[in-house]
Amino acid sequence: MQTIDMDKDFKPLTDEQYRTYYFPGGNTVTITEPQKLNVSKSGGHRVLDNEGKSHYIPACWYHLEWKVKDGQPPFLF
């Protein structure tokens, strides 16, 4: 079984309060207190939240919104 280096392959998102992905047809997915992000070659997002839940967001979203915690810059990477 392959192991994933969560520090090398994932970027930190601990500065964000939440992130919301918008999909065609009006569907949304909101992840509260995201912790880490990996973007796949296909453009999909793998996000780990503060409860240890893993989320996969396919690349078909058309808009991404997030809010950072107080005192954090709006863009880190």
N, CA, C, O and CB atoms as a CASP TS submission, in Angstrom:
PFRMAT TS
TARGET T0000
AUTHOR 0000-0000-0000
METHOD Language model
MODEL 1
PARENT N/A
ATOM      1  N   MET     1       0.841  -1.178   0.000  1.00  0.00           N
ATOM      2  CA  MET     1       0.000   0.000   0.000  1.00  0.00           C
ATOM      3  C   MET     1       0.888   1.244   0.000  1.00  0.00           C
ATOM      4  O   MET     1       1.878   1.309   0.729  1.00  0.00           O
ATOM      5  CB  MET     1      -0.958  -0.004   1.219  1.00  0.00           C
ATOM      6  N   GLN     2       0.529   2.219  -0.815  1.00  0.00           N
ATOM      7  CA  GLN     2       1.288   3.463  -0.912  1.00  0.00           C
ATOM      8  C   GLN     2       0.885   4.398   0.218  1.00  0.00           C
ATOM      9  O   GLN     2      -0.300   4.540   0.520  1.00  0.00           O
ATOM     10  CB  GLN     2       1.063   4.140  -2.284  1.00  0.00           C
ATOM     11  N   THR     3       1.870   5.036   0.843  1.00  0.00           N
ATOM     12  CA  THR     3       1.564   6.038   1.855  1.00  0.00           C
ATOM     13  C   THR     3       1.761   7.424   1.267  1.00  0.00           C
ATOM     14  O   THR     3       2.598   7.620   0.386  1.00  0.00           O
ATOM     15  CB  THR     3       2.443   5.847   3.111  1.00  0.00           C
ATOM     16  N   ILE     4       1.003   8.366   1.748  1.00  0.00           N
ATOM     17  CA  ILE     4       1.064   9.735   1.260  1.00  0.00           C
ATOM     18  C   ILE     4       1.775  10.585   2.301  1.00  0.00           C
ATOM     19  O   ILE     4       1.427  10.552   3.482  1.00  0.00           O
ATOM     20  CB  ILE     4      -0.358  10.293   0.956  1.00  0.00           C
ATOM     21  N   ASP     5       2.760  11.337   1.866  1.00  0.00           N
ATOM     22  CA  ASP     5       3.453  12.268   2.748  1.00  0.00           C
ATOM     23  C   ASP     5       2.575  13.511   2.870  1.00  0.00           C
ATOM     24  O   ASP     5       2.573  14.367   1.986  1.00  0.00           O
ATOM     25  CB  ASP     5       4.894  12.625   2.204  1.00  0.00           C
ATOM     26  N   MET     6       1.832  13.605   3.969  1.00  0.00           N
ATOM     27  CA  MET     6       0.860  14.684   4.146  1.00  0.00           C
ATOM     28  C   MET     6       1.528  16.054   4.259  1.00  0.00           C
ATOM     29  O   MET     6       0.860  17.071   4.076  1.00  0.00           O
ATOM     30  CB  MET     6       0.017  14.424   5.382  1.00  0.00           C
ATOM     31  N   ASP     7       2.816  16.107   4.552  1.00  0.00           N
ATOM     32  CA  ASP     7       3.495  17.393   4.626  1.00  0.00           C
ATOM     33  C   ASP     7       4.058  17.811   3.275  1.00  0.00           C
ATOM     34  O   ASP     7       4.088  18.999   2.953  1.00  0.00           O
ATOM     35  CB  ASP     7       4.608  17.337   5.656  1.00  0.00           C
ATOM     36  N   LYS     8       4.504  16.835   2.478  1.00  0.00           N
ATOM     37  CA  LYS     8       5.128  17.134   1.191  1.00  0.00           C
ATOM     38  C   LYS     8       4.105  17.361   0.079  1.00  0.00           C
ATOM     39  O   LYS     8       4.251  18.288  -0.718  1.00  0.00           O
ATOM     40  CB  LYS     8       6.059  16.010   0.801  1.00  0.00           C
ATOM     41  N   ASP     9       3.085  16.531   0.022  1.00  0.00           N
ATOM     42  CA  ASP     9       2.131  16.561  -1.082  1.00  0.00           C
ATOM     43  C   ASP     9       0.936  17.479  -0.836  1.00  0.00           C
ATOM     44  O   ASP     9       0.168  17.752  -1.758  1.00  0.00           O
ATOM     45  CB  ASP     9       1.641  15.176  -1.353  1.00  0.00           C
ATOM     46  N   PHE    10       0.774  17.951   0.381  1.00  0.00           N
ATOM     47  CA  PHE    10      -0.380  18.761   0.746  1.00  0.00           C
ATOM     48  C   PHE    10       0.062  20.144   1.211  1.00  0.00           C
ATOM     49  O   PHE    10       1.070  20.284   1.903  1.00  0.00           O
ATOM     50  CB  PHE    10      -1.199  18.067   1.839  1.00  0.00           C
ATOM     51  N   LYS    11      -0.702  21.161   0.823  1.00  0.00           N
ATOM     52  CA  LYS    11      -0.440  22.524   1.266  1.00  0.00           C
ATOM     53  C   LYS    11      -1.338  22.820   2.470  1.00  0.00           C
ATOM     54  O   LYS    11      -2.474  22.349   2.522  1.00  0.00           O
ATOM     55  CB  LYS    11      -0.687  23.553   0.108  1.00  0.00           C
ATOM     56  N   PRO    12      -0.840  23.594   3.435  1.00  0.00           N
ATOM     57  CA  PRO    12      -1.660  23.900   4.610  1.00  0.00           C
ATOM     58  C   PRO    12      -2.789  24.881   4.277  1.00  0.00           C
ATOM     59  O   PRO    12      -2.612  25.821   3.501  1.00  0.00           O
ATOM     60  CB  PRO    12      -0.784  24.475   5.725  1.00  0.00           C
ATOM     61  N   LEU    13      -3.935  24.637   4.878  1.00  0.00           N
ATOM     62  CA  LEU    13      -5.093  25.529   4.734  1.00  0.00           C
ATOM     63  C   LEU    13      -5.573  26.010   6.101  1.00  0.00           C
ATOM     64  O   LEU    13      -6.706  26.474   6.223  1.00  0.00           O
ATOM     65  CB  LEU    13      -6.241  24.814   3.989  1.00  0.00           C
ATOM     66  N   THR    14      -4.745  25.909   7.112  1.00  0.00           N
ATOM     67  CA  THR    14      -5.162  26.223   8.474  1.00  0.00           C
ATOM     68  C   THR    14      -5.505  27.688   8.669  1.00  0.00           C
ATOM     69  O   THR    14      -6.059  28.056   9.705  1.00  0.00           O
ATOM     70  CB  THR    14      -4.086  25.834   9.436  1.00  0.00           C
ATOM     71  N   ASP    15      -5.185  28.534   7.693  1.00  0.00           N
ATOM     72  CA  ASP    15      -5.535  29.953   7.769  1.00  0.00           C
ATOM     73  C   ASP    15      -6.985  30.207   7.367  1.00  0.00           C
ATOM     74  O   ASP    15      -7.486  31.316   7.557  1.00  0.00           O
ATOM     75  CB  ASP    15      -4.604  30.769   6.882  1.00  0.00           C
ATOM     76  N   GLU    16      -7.673  29.203   6.815  1.00  0.00           N
ATOM     77  CA  GLU    16      -9.036  29.380   6.311  1.00  0.00           C
ATOM     78  C   GLU    16     -10.079  28.987   7.346  1.00  0.00           C
ATOM     79  O   GLU    16      -9.912  28.003   8.065  1.00  0.00           O
ATOM     80  CB  GLU    16      -9.238  28.565   5.046  1.00  0.00           C
ATOM     81  N   GLN    17     -11.168  29.769   7.417  1.00  0.00           N
ATOM     82  CA  GLN    17     -12.323  29.411   8.241  1.00  0.00           C
ATOM     83  C   GLN    17     -13.170  28.360   7.529  1.00  0.00           C
ATOM     84  O   GLN    17     -13.649  27.404   8.139  1.00  0.00           O
ATOM     85  CB  GLN    17     -13.174  30.661   8.565  1.00  0.00           C
ATOM     86  N   TYR    18     -13.343  28.563   6.215  1.00  0.00           N
ATOM     87  CA  TYR    18     -14.116  27.624   5.406  1.00  0.00           C
ATOM     88  C   TYR    18     -13.740  27.827   3.946  1.00  0.00           C
ATOM     89  O   TYR    18     -13.114  28.824   3.586  1.00  0.00           O
ATOM     90  CB  TYR    18     -15.654  27.815   5.622  1.00  0.00           C
ATOM     91  N   ARG    19     -14.127  26.875   3.115  1.00  0.00           N
ATOM     92  CA  ARG    19     -14.051  27.038   1.660  1.00  0.00           C
ATOM     93  C   ARG    19     -15.300  26.406   1.067  1.00  0.00           C
ATOM     94  O   ARG    19     -15.726  25.332   1.491  1.00  0.00           O
ATOM     95  CB  ARG    19     -12.740  26.388   1.062  1.00  0.00           C
ATOM     96  N   THR    20     -15.884  27.086   0.078  1.00  0.00           N
ATOM     97  CA  THR    20     -17.098  26.625  -0.570  1.00  0.00           C
ATOM     98  C   THR    20     -16.839  26.480  -2.067  1.00  0.00           C
ATOM     99  O   THR    20     -16.346  27.399  -2.721  1.00  0.00           O
ATOM    100  CB  THR    20     -18.275  27.598  -0.300  1.00  0.00           C
ATOM    101  N   TYR    21     -17.179  25.315  -2.590  1.00  0.00           N
ATOM    102  CA  TYR    21     -17.066  25.028  -4.017  1.00  0.00           C
ATOM    103  C   TYR    21     -18.454  25.125  -4.629  1.00  0.00           C
ATOM    104  O   TYR    21     -19.422  24.601  -4.078  1.00  0.00           O
ATOM    105  CB  TYR    21     -16.435  23.617  -4.271  1.00  0.00           C
ATOM    106  N   TYR    22     -18.548  25.799  -5.771  1.00  0.00           N
ATOM    107  CA  TYR    22     -19.816  25.981  -6.481  1.00  0.00           C
ATOM    108  C   TYR    22     -19.795  25.147  -7.763  1.00  0.00           C
ATOM    109  O   TYR    22     -18.820  25.155  -8.514  1.00  0.00           O
ATOM    110  CB  TYR    22     -20.065  27.492  -6.805  1.00  0.00           C
ATOM    111  N   PHE    23     -20.896  24.428  -7.993  1.00  0.00           N
ATOM    112  CA  PHE    23     -21.007  23.536  -9.144  1.00  0.00           C
ATOM    113  C   PHE    23     -22.136  23.979 -10.059  1.00  0.00           C
ATOM    114  O   PHE    23     -23.074  24.644  -9.618  1.00  0.00           O
ATOM    115  CB  PHE    23     -21.232  22.091  -8.687  1.00  0.00           C
ATOM    116  N   PRO    24     -22.047  23.610 -11.344  1.00  0.00           N
ATOM    117  CA  PRO    24     -23.161  23.886 -12.254  1.00  0.00           C
ATOM    118  C   PRO    24     -24.453  23.295 -11.684  1.00  0.00           C
ATOM    119  O   PRO    24     -24.441  22.226 -11.073  1.00  0.00           O
ATOM    120  CB  PRO    24     -22.873  23.307 -13.669  1.00  0.00           C
ATOM    121  N   GLY    25     -25.545  23.990 -11.888  1.00  0.00           N
ATOM    122  CA  GLY    25     -26.827  23.523 -11.375  1.00  0.00           C
ATOM    123  C   GLY    25     -27.152  24.054  -9.991  1.00  0.00           C
ATOM    124  O   GLY    25     -28.229  23.779  -9.463  1.00  0.00           O
ATOM    125  N   GLY    26     -26.234  24.817  -9.390  1.00  0.00           N
ATOM    126  CA  GLY    26     -26.511  25.441  -8.100  1.00  0.00           C
ATOM    127  C   GLY    26     -26.067  24.671  -6.876  1.00  0.00           C
ATOM    128  O   GLY    26     -26.267  25.141  -5.755  1.00  0.00           O
ATOM    129  N   ASN    27     -25.471  23.502  -7.051  1.00  0.00           N
ATOM    130  CA  ASN    27     -24.998  22.744  -5.893  1.00  0.00           C
ATOM    131  C   ASN    27     -23.729  23.365  -5.323  1.00  0.00           C
ATOM    132  O   ASN    27     -22.907  23.905  -6.063  1.00  0.00           O
ATOM    133  CB  ASN    27     -24.745  21.278  -6.274  1.00  0.00           C
ATOM    134  N   THR    28     -23.575  23.286  -4.004  1.00  0.00           N
ATOM    135  CA  THR    28     -22.369  23.771  -3.340  1.00  0.00           C
ATOM    136  C   THR    28     -21.885  22.724  -2.344  1.00  0.00           C
ATOM    137  O   THR    28     -22.655  21.888  -1.872  1.00  0.00           O
ATOM    138  CB  THR    28     -22.632  25.124  -2.629  1.00  0.00           C
ATOM    139  N   VAL    29     -20.596  22.790  -2.036  1.00  0.00           N
ATOM    140  CA  VAL    29     -19.996  21.987  -0.973  1.00  0.00           C
ATOM    141  C   VAL    29     -19.160  22.940  -0.136  1.00  0.00           C
ATOM    142  O   VAL    29     -18.286  23.627  -0.664  1.00  0.00           O
ATOM    143  CB  VAL    29     -19.125  20.789  -1.545  1.00  0.00           C
ATOM    144  N   THR    30     -19.421  22.987   1.170  1.00  0.00           N
ATOM    145  CA  THR    30     -18.649  23.824   2.082  1.00  0.00           C
ATOM    146  C   THR    30     -17.886  22.937   3.048  1.00  0.00           C
ATOM    147  O   THR    30     -18.451  22.027   3.655  1.00  0.00           O
ATOM    148  CB  THR    30     -19.565  24.807   2.848  1.00  0.00           C
ATOM    149  N   ILE    31     -16.606  23.210   3.181  1.00  0.00           N
ATOM    150  CA  ILE    31     -15.751  22.497   4.126  1.00  0.00           C
ATOM    151  C   ILE    31     -15.341  23.500   5.197  1.00  0.00           C
ATOM    152  O   ILE    31     -14.687  24.502   4.908  1.00  0.00           O
ATOM    153  CB  ILE    31     -14.490  21.857   3.413  1.00  0.00           C
ATOM    154  N   THR    32     -15.732  23.219   6.434  1.00  0.00           N
ATOM    155  CA  THR    32     -15.419  24.089   7.558  1.00  0.00           C
ATOM    156  C   THR    32     -14.056  23.720   8.130  1.00  0.00           C
ATOM    157  O   THR    32     -13.746  22.542   8.315  1.00  0.00           O
ATOM    158  CB  THR    32     -16.510  23.993   8.646  1.00  0.00           C
ATOM    159  N   GLU    33     -13.255  24.726   8.406  1.00  0.00           N
ATOM    160  CA  GLU    33     -11.911  24.580   8.953  1.00  0.00           C
ATOM    161  C   GLU    33     -11.064  23.551   8.187  1.00  0.00           C
ATOM    162  O   GLU    33     -10.604  22.562   8.757  1.00  0.00           O
ATOM    163  CB  GLU    33     -12.000  24.184  10.413  1.00  0.00           C
ATOM    164  N   PRO    34     -10.867  23.804   6.884  1.00  0.00           N
ATOM    165  CA  PRO    34      -9.992  22.911   6.126  1.00  0.00           C
ATOM    166  C   PRO    34      -8.571  22.997   6.659  1.00  0.00           C
ATOM    167  O   PRO    34      -8.138  24.047   7.132  1.00  0.00           O
ATOM    168  CB  PRO    34     -10.024  23.255   4.625  1.00  0.00           C
ATOM    169  N   GLN    35      -7.850  21.886   6.579  1.00  0.00           N
ATOM    170  CA  GLN    35      -6.506  21.833   7.133  1.00  0.00           C
ATOM    171  C   GLN    35      -5.422  21.669   6.074  1.00  0.00           C
ATOM    172  O   GLN    35      -4.375  22.311   6.148  1.00  0.00           O
ATOM    173  CB  GLN    35      -6.415  20.712   8.115  1.00  0.00           C
ATOM    174  N   LYS    36      -5.674  20.806   5.089  1.00  0.00           N
ATOM    175  CA  LYS    36      -4.666  20.521   4.069  1.00  0.00           C
ATOM    176  C   LYS    36      -5.321  20.330   2.712  1.00  0.00           C
ATOM    177  O   LYS    36      -6.469  19.896   2.615  1.00  0.00           O
ATOM    178  CB  LYS    36      -3.853  19.276   4.445  1.00  0.00           C
ATOM    179  N   LEU    37      -4.559  20.668   1.642  1.00  0.00           N
ATOM    180  CA  LEU    37      -5.057  20.584   0.272  1.00  0.00           C
ATOM    181  C   LEU    37      -4.027  19.933  -0.627  1.00  0.00           C
ATOM    182  O   LEU    37      -2.838  20.241  -0.564  1.00  0.00           O
ATOM    183  CB  LEU    37      -5.419  21.972  -0.260  1.00  0.00           C
ATOM    184  N   ASN    38      -4.508  19.018  -1.473  1.00  0.00           N
ATOM    185  CA  ASN    38      -3.706  18.442  -2.544  1.00  0.00           C
ATOM    186  C   ASN    38      -4.515  18.599  -3.823  1.00  0.00           C
ATOM    187  O   ASN    38      -5.694  18.246  -3.861  1.00  0.00           O
ATOM    188  CB  ASN    38      -3.340  16.928  -2.261  1.00  0.00           C
ATOM    189  N   VAL    39      -3.890  19.124  -4.871  1.00  0.00           N
ATOM    190  CA  VAL    39      -4.551  19.265  -6.166  1.00  0.00           C
ATOM    191  C   VAL    39      -4.021  18.171  -7.089  1.00  0.00           C
ATOM    192  O   VAL    39      -2.818  18.096  -7.337  1.00  0.00           O
ATOM    193  CB  VAL    39      -4.311  20.693  -6.782  1.00  0.00           C
ATOM    194  N   SER    40      -4.912  17.326  -7.594  1.00  0.00           N
ATOM    195  CA  SER    40      -4.508  16.218  -8.457  1.00  0.00           C
ATOM    196  C   SER    40      -4.183  16.718  -9.854  1.00  0.00           C
ATOM    197  O   SER    40      -4.474  17.864 -10.194  1.00  0.00           O
ATOM    198  CB  SER    40      -5.608  15.152  -8.519  1.00  0.00           C
ATOM    199  N   LYS    41      -3.581  15.859 -10.658  1.00  0.00           N
ATOM    200  CA  LYS    41      -3.253  16.207 -12.044  1.00  0.00           C
ATOM    201  C   LYS    41      -4.501  16.561 -12.843  1.00  0.00           C
ATOM    202  O   LYS    41      -4.437  17.354 -13.782  1.00  0.00           O
ATOM    203  CB  LYS    41      -2.516  15.053 -12.720  1.00  0.00           C
ATOM    204  N   SER    42      -5.637  15.972 -12.472  1.00  0.00           N
ATOM    205  CA  SER    42      -6.901  16.251 -13.177  1.00  0.00           C
ATOM    206  C   SER    42      -7.549  17.550 -12.706  1.00  0.00           C
ATOM    207  O   SER    42      -8.529  18.003 -13.296  1.00  0.00           O
ATOM    208  CB  SER    42      -7.879  15.093 -12.981  1.00  0.00           C
ATOM    209  N   GLY    43      -7.007  18.154 -11.644  1.00  0.00           N
ATOM    210  CA  GLY    43      -7.560  19.400 -11.119  1.00  0.00           C
ATOM    211  C   GLY    43      -8.487  19.207  -9.935  1.00  0.00           C
ATOM    212  O   GLY    43      -8.974  20.186  -9.368  1.00  0.00           O
ATOM    213  N   GLY    44      -8.741  17.967  -9.550  1.00  0.00           N
ATOM    214  CA  GLY    44      -9.571  17.707  -8.374  1.00  0.00           C
ATOM    215  C   GLY    44      -8.842  18.098  -7.101  1.00  0.00           C
ATOM    216  O   GLY    44      -7.612  18.088  -7.049  1.00  0.00           O
ATOM    217  N   HIS    45      -9.601  18.439  -6.083  1.00  0.00           N
ATOM    218  CA  HIS    45      -9.026  18.837  -4.805  1.00  0.00           C
ATOM    219  C   HIS    45      -9.281  17.765  -3.755  1.00  0.00           C
ATOM    220  O   HIS    45     -10.407  17.297  -3.586  1.00  0.00           O
ATOM    221  CB  HIS    45      -9.603  20.185  -4.346  1.00  0.00           C
ATOM    222  N   ARG    46      -8.236  17.389  -3.063  1.00  0.00           N
ATOM    223  CA  ARG    46      -8.349  16.530  -1.889  1.00  0.00           C
ATOM    224  C   ARG    46      -8.146  17.447  -0.693  1.00  0.00           C
ATOM    225  O   ARG    46      -7.113  18.105  -0.573  1.00  0.00           O
ATOM    226  CB  ARG    46      -7.296  15.329  -1.909  1.00  0.00           C
ATOM    227  N   VAL    47      -9.134  17.488   0.188  1.00  0.00           N
ATOM    228  CA  VAL    47      -9.093  18.394   1.335  1.00  0.00           C
ATOM    229  C   VAL    47      -9.303  17.587   2.608  1.00  0.00           C
ATOM    230  O   VAL    47     -10.215  16.764   2.692  1.00  0.00           O
ATOM    231  CB  VAL    47     -10.167  19.518   1.206  1.00  0.00           C
ATOM    232  N   LEU    48      -8.453  17.831   3.594  1.00  0.00           N
ATOM    233  CA  LEU    48      -8.595  17.236   4.918  1.00  0.00           C
ATOM    234  C   LEU    48      -9.144  18.311   5.833  1.00  0.00           C
ATOM    235  O   LEU    48      -8.623  19.427   5.858  1.00  0.00           O
ATOM    236  CB  LEU    48      -7.233  16.664   5.455  1.00  0.00           C
ATOM    237  N   ASP    49     -10.208  17.989   6.602  1.00  0.00           N
ATOM    238  CA  ASP    49     -10.779  18.990   7.495  1.00  0.00           C
ATOM    239  C   ASP    49     -10.282  18.788   8.930  1.00  0.00           C
ATOM    240  O   ASP    49      -9.510  17.870   9.208  1.00  0.00           O
ATOM    241  CB  ASP    49     -12.314  18.933   7.449  1.00  0.00           C
ATOM    242  N   ASN    50     -10.737  19.659   9.836  1.00  0.00           N
ATOM    243  CA  ASN    50     -10.243  19.624  11.214  1.00  0.00           C
ATOM    244  C   ASN    50     -10.763  18.449  12.023  1.00  0.00           C
ATOM    245  O   ASN    50     -10.272  18.198  13.124  1.00  0.00           O
ATOM    246  CB  ASN    50     -10.609  20.889  11.908  1.00  0.00           C
ATOM    247  N   GLU    51     -11.748  17.722  11.502  1.00  0.00           N
ATOM    248  CA  GLU    51     -12.253  16.527  12.174  1.00  0.00           C
ATOM    249  C   GLU    51     -11.593  15.263  11.651  1.00  0.00           C
ATOM    250  O   GLU    51     -11.944  14.157  12.060  1.00  0.00           O
ATOM    251  CB  GLU    51     -13.757  16.428  12.007  1.00  0.00           C
ATOM    252  N   GLY    52     -10.626  15.431  10.735  1.00  0.00           N
ATOM    253  CA  GLY    52      -9.947  14.287  10.153  1.00  0.00           C
ATOM    254  C   GLY    52     -10.694  13.666   8.984  1.00  0.00           C
ATOM    255  O   GLY    52     -10.301  12.609   8.491  1.00  0.00           O
ATOM    256  N   LYS    53     -11.776  14.315   8.529  1.00  0.00           N
ATOM    257  CA  LYS    53     -12.529  13.805   7.381  1.00  0.00           C
ATOM    258  C   LYS    53     -11.828  14.218   6.093  1.00  0.00           C
ATOM    259  O   LYS    53     -11.303  15.325   5.976  1.00  0.00           O
ATOM    260  CB  LYS    53     -13.995  14.326   7.399  1.00  0.00           C
ATOM    261  N   SER    54     -11.834  13.307   5.139  1.00  0.00           N
ATOM    262  CA  SER    54     -11.247  13.553   3.828  1.00  0.00           C
ATOM    263  C   SER    54     -12.360  13.866   2.832  1.00  0.00           C
ATOM    264  O   SER    54     -13.407  13.219   2.834  1.00  0.00           O
ATOM    265  CB  SER    54     -10.409  12.335   3.355  1.00  0.00           C
ATOM    266  N   HIS    55     -12.122  14.861   1.984  1.00  0.00           N
ATOM    267  CA  HIS    55     -13.093  15.277   0.978  1.00  0.00           C
ATOM    268  C   HIS    55     -12.405  15.276  -0.380  1.00  0.00           C
ATOM    269  O   HIS    55     -11.263  15.720  -0.503  1.00  0.00           O
ATOM    270  CB  HIS    55     -13.687  16.685   1.307  1.00  0.00           C
ATOM    271  N   TYR    56     -13.100  14.775  -1.401  1.00  0.00           N
ATOM    272  CA  TYR    56     -12.604  14.894  -2.770  1.00  0.00           C
ATOM    273  C   TYR    56     -13.591  15.751  -3.538  1.00  0.00           C
ATOM    274  O   TYR    56     -14.780  15.440  -3.608  1.00  0.00           O
ATOM    275  CB  TYR    56     -12.419  13.488  -3.449  1.00  0.00           C
ATOM    276  N   ILE    57     -13.087  16.836  -4.114  1.00  0.00           N
ATOM    277  CA  ILE    57     -13.903  17.755  -4.890  1.00  0.00           C
ATOM    278  C   ILE    57     -13.471  17.628  -6.352  1.00  0.00           C
ATOM    279  O   ILE    57     -12.354  18.018  -6.690  1.00  0.00           O
ATOM    280  CB  ILE    57     -13.759  19.236  -4.368  1.00  0.00           C
ATOM    281  N   PRO    58     -14.333  17.089  -7.234  1.00  0.00           N
ATOM    282  CA  PRO    58     -13.945  16.930  -8.626  1.00  0.00           C
ATOM    283  C   PRO    58     -13.731  18.278  -9.307  1.00  0.00           C
ATOM    284  O   PRO    58     -14.263  19.297  -8.867  1.00  0.00           O
ATOM    285  CB  PRO    58     -14.997  16.131  -9.373  1.00  0.00           C
ATOM    286  N   ALA    59     -12.965  18.276 -10.361  1.00  0.00           N
ATOM    287  CA  ALA    59     -12.560  19.510 -11.048  1.00  0.00           C
ATOM    288  C   ALA    59     -13.691  20.192 -11.810  1.00  0.00           C
ATOM    289  O   ALA    59     -13.433  21.168 -12.515  1.00  0.00           O
ATOM    290  CB  ALA    59     -11.444  19.210 -11.999  1.00  0.00           C
ATOM    291  N   CYS    60     -14.910  19.729 -11.699  1.00  0.00           N
ATOM    292  CA  CYS    60     -16.013  20.331 -12.455  1.00  0.00           C
ATOM    293  C   CYS    60     -16.603  21.565 -11.769  1.00  0.00           C
ATOM    294  O   CYS    60     -17.559  22.145 -12.285  1.00  0.00           O
ATOM    295  CB  CYS    60     -17.104  19.304 -12.670  1.00  0.00           C
ATOM    296  N   TRP    61     -16.071  21.975 -10.640  1.00  0.00           N
ATOM    297  CA  TRP    61     -16.577  23.192  -9.995  1.00  0.00           C
ATOM    298  C   TRP    61     -16.170  24.403 -10.826  1.00  0.00           C
ATOM    299  O   TRP    61     -15.165  24.367 -11.535  1.00  0.00           O
ATOM    300  CB  TRP    61     -16.040  23.322  -8.534  1.00  0.00           C
ATOM    301  N   TYR    62     -16.957  25.474 -10.736  1.00  0.00           N
ATOM    302  CA  TYR    62     -16.670  26.668 -11.535  1.00  0.00           C
ATOM    303  C   TYR    62     -16.291  27.873 -10.688  1.00  0.00           C
ATOM    304  O   TYR    62     -15.851  28.890 -11.224  1.00  0.00           O
ATOM    305  CB  TYR    62     -17.861  27.013 -12.384  1.00  0.00           C
ATOM    306  N   HIS    63     -16.457  27.773  -9.368  1.00  0.00           N
ATOM    307  CA  HIS    63     -16.104  28.897  -8.494  1.00  0.00           C
ATOM    308  C   HIS    63     -15.694  28.338  -7.139  1.00  0.00           C
ATOM    309  O   HIS    63     -16.261  27.357  -6.657  1.00  0.00           O
ATOM    310  CB  HIS    63     -17.297  29.906  -8.346  1.00  0.00           C
ATOM    311  N   LEU    64     -14.700  28.978  -6.535  1.00  0.00           N
ATOM    312  CA  LEU    64     -14.235  28.598  -5.201  1.00  0.00           C
ATOM    313  C   LEU    64     -14.174  29.851  -4.358  1.00  0.00           C
ATOM    314  O   LEU    64     -13.590  30.856  -4.761  1.00  0.00           O
ATOM    315  CB  LEU    64     -12.843  27.885  -5.251  1.00  0.00           C
ATOM    316  N   GLU    65     -14.777  29.788  -3.191  1.00  0.00           N
ATOM    317  CA  GLU    65     -14.795  30.919  -2.260  1.00  0.00           C
ATOM    318  C   GLU    65     -14.240  30.449  -0.927  1.00  0.00           C
ATOM    319  O   GLU    65     -14.512  29.322  -0.512  1.00  0.00           O
ATOM    320  CB  GLU    65     -16.238  31.501  -2.092  1.00  0.00           C
ATOM    321  N   TRP    66     -13.466  31.291  -0.245  1.00  0.00           N
ATOM    322  CA  TRP    66     -13.007  30.963   1.092  1.00  0.00           C
ATOM    323  C   TRP    66     -12.910  32.222   1.912  1.00  0.00           C
ATOM    324  O   TRP    66     -12.859  33.330   1.377  1.00  0.00           O
ATOM    325  CB  TRP    66     -11.661  30.240   1.053  1.00  0.00           C
ATOM    326  N   LYS    67     -12.884  32.043   3.217  1.00  0.00           N
ATOM    327  CA  LYS    67     -12.686  33.158   4.137  1.00  0.00           C
ATOM    328  C   LYS    67     -11.570  32.766   5.079  1.00  0.00           C
ATOM    329  O   LYS    67     -11.594  31.693   5.682  1.00  0.00           O
ATOM    330  CB  LYS    67     -14.000  33.515   4.921  1.00  0.00           C
ATOM    331  N   VAL    68     -10.588  33.651   5.200  1.00  0.00           N
ATOM    332  CA  VAL    68      -9.465  33.364   6.092  1.00  0.00           C
ATOM    333  C   VAL    68      -9.791  33.815   7.510  1.00  0.00           C
ATOM    334  O   VAL    68     -10.697  34.618   7.731  1.00  0.00           O
ATOM    335  CB  VAL    68      -8.181  34.054   5.591  1.00  0.00           C
ATOM    336  N   LYS    69      -9.047  33.290   8.448  1.00  0.00           N
ATOM    337  CA  LYS    69      -9.188  33.682   9.845  1.00  0.00           C
ATOM    338  C   LYS    69      -8.664  35.098  10.033  1.00  0.00           C
ATOM    339  O   LYS    69      -7.856  35.571   9.233  1.00  0.00           O
ATOM    340  CB  LYS    69      -8.444  32.697  10.773  1.00  0.00           C
ATOM    341  N   ASP    70      -9.111  35.771  11.072  1.00  0.00           N
ATOM    342  CA  ASP    70      -8.693  37.140  11.357  1.00  0.00           C
ATOM    343  C   ASP    70      -7.169  37.249  11.382  1.00  0.00           C
ATOM    344  O   ASP    70      -6.477  36.428  11.984  1.00  0.00           O
ATOM    345  CB  ASP    70      -9.282  37.613  12.695  1.00  0.00           C
ATOM    346  N   GLY    71      -6.669  38.288  10.711  1.00  0.00           N
ATOM    347  CA  GLY    71      -5.238  38.556  10.706  1.00  0.00           C
ATOM    348  C   GLY    71      -4.441  37.782   9.675  1.00  0.00           C
ATOM    349  O   GLY    71      -3.230  37.973   9.569  1.00  0.00           O
ATOM    350  N   GLN    72      -5.097  36.901   8.899  1.00  0.00           N
ATOM    351  CA  GLN    72      -4.402  36.101   7.899  1.00  0.00           C
ATOM    352  C   GLN    72      -4.521  36.775   6.530  1.00  0.00           C
ATOM    353  O   GLN    72      -5.536  37.410   6.243  1.00  0.00           O
ATOM    354  CB  GLN    72      -4.974  34.657   7.853  1.00  0.00           C
ATOM    355  N   PRO    73      -3.491  36.642   5.680  1.00  0.00           N
ATOM    356  CA  PRO    73      -3.601  37.192   4.325  1.00  0.00           C
ATOM    357  C   PRO    73      -4.602  36.360   3.502  1.00  0.00           C
ATOM    358  O   PRO    73      -4.749  35.161   3.739  1.00  0.00           O
ATOM    359  CB  PRO    73      -2.203  37.217   3.626  1.00  0.00           C
ATOM    360  N   PRO    74      -5.283  36.988   2.547  1.00  0.00           N
ATOM    361  CA  PRO    74      -6.301  36.253   1.786  1.00  0.00           C
ATOM    362  C   PRO    74      -5.731  35.203   0.840  1.00  0.00           C
ATOM    363  O   PRO    74      -6.446  34.272   0.468  1.00  0.00           O
ATOM    364  CB  PRO    74      -7.128  37.216   0.997  1.00  0.00           C
ATOM    365  N   PHE    75      -4.480  35.321   0.445  1.00  0.00           N
ATOM    366  CA  PHE    75      -3.860  34.337  -0.474  1.00  0.00           C
ATOM    367  C   PHE    75      -2.490  33.960   0.078  1.00  0.00           C
ATOM    368  O   PHE    75      -1.652  34.832   0.304  1.00  0.00           O
ATOM    369  CB  PHE    75      -3.731  34.917  -1.943  1.00  0.00           C
ATOM    370  N   LEU    76      -2.257  32.673   0.295  1.00  0.00           N
ATOM    371  CA  LEU    76      -0.947  32.218   0.749  1.00  0.00           C
ATOM    372  C   LEU    76      -0.161  31.530  -0.342  1.00  0.00           C
ATOM    373  O   LEU    76       1.069  31.502  -0.280  1.00  0.00           O
ATOM    374  CB  LEU    76      -1.100  31.291   1.913  1.00  0.00           C
ATOM    375  N   PHE    77      -0.826  30.972  -1.341  1.00  0.00           N
ATOM    376  CA  PHE    77      -0.128  30.318  -2.449  1.00  0.00           C
ATOM    377  C   PHE    77      -0.912  30.471  -3.704  1.00  0.00           C
ATOM    378  O   PHE    77      -0.493  29.989  -4.756  1.00  0.00           O
ATOM    379  CB  PHE    77       0.115  28.847  -2.163  1.00  0.00           C
TER
END
